[in-house]
Amino acid sequence: MFACICRAVTTDDVGAAMDNGAATVAAVAKATRACTSCGICRDRIRAMLGERDAQCPRVAAAAQVAAV
């Protein structure tokens, strides 16, 4: 599935960028060129980053501490 149609960036491409350390929309854009044309995919990329964060035990633990 495409994450960014303008640049033909797939969700797998975005996942690989995140696996290689991209943790922000800007970092994913730099690694893949997603979000560098029309910008419609920015919310999709942001959601993918959020899903990745939700799966990370360290991020979830930090969020719980911050909420207290």
C-alpha positions as CSV (number, residue, x, y, z in Angstrom):
1,M,0.0,0.0,0.0
2,F,1.2,3.5,-0.8
3,A,1.8,5.9,2.1
4,C,2.7,8.7,-0.3
5,I,1.3,8.5,-3.8
6,C,3.1,11.5,-5.2
7,R,6.5,10.0,-4.5
8,A,5.5,6.3,-4.8
9,V,6.5,5.6,-1.2
10,T,5.0,2.5,0.3
11,T,4.1,1.8,3.9
12,D,7.0,-0.8,3.8
13,D,9.3,2.0,2.8
14,V,8.1,4.1,5.7
15,G,8.4,1.2,8.1
16,A,12.0,0.6,6.9
17,A,12.8,4.3,7.6
18,M,11.4,4.0,11.1
19,D,13.4,0.8,11.6
20,N,16.5,2.8,10.7
21,G,15.8,5.5,13.2
22,A,13.3,7.9,11.6
23,A,11.1,9.0,14.5
24,T,9.5,12.2,13.1
25,V,7.6,13.1,10.0
26,A,10.6,15.2,8.9
27,A,13.0,12.3,9.4
28,V,10.7,10.0,7.4
29,A,10.5,12.6,4.7
30,K,14.3,12.9,4.5
31,A,14.7,9.2,4.3
32,T,11.9,8.4,1.8
33,R,10.8,11.7,0.2
34,A,7.3,11.1,1.4
35,C,5.5,14.4,2.4
36,T,7.8,16.4,0.1
37,S,5.3,17.1,-2.6
38,C,1.6,17.9,-1.8
39,G,1.7,16.9,1.9
40,I,-1.6,15.0,2.0
41,C,0.3,12.0,3.3
42,R,1.6,13.8,6.3
43,D,-1.3,12.7,8.6
44,R,-0.8,9.1,7.4
45,I,2.9,9.2,8.2
46,R,2.2,10.8,11.6
47,A,-0.3,8.0,12.3
48,M,2.2,5.4,11.4
49,L,4.7,6.9,13.8
50,G,2.1,7.0,16.5
51,E,1.3,3.4,16.0
52,R,5.0,2.5,16.2
53,D,5.3,4.6,19.4
54,A,2.2,2.8,20.9
55,Q,3.9,-0.6,20.3
56,C,7.1,0.5,22.0
57,P,7.1,-0.4,25.7
58,R,9.5,2.4,26.6
59,V,7.3,5.0,24.9
60,A,4.2,3.6,26.6
61,A,5.9,3.7,30.0
62,A,7.1,7.2,29.5
63,A,3.6,8.3,28.6
64,Q,2.2,6.8,31.7
65,V,4.7,8.5,33.9
66,A,4.1,11.9,32.2
67,A,0.3,11.5,32.8
68,V,0.8,11.2,36.6
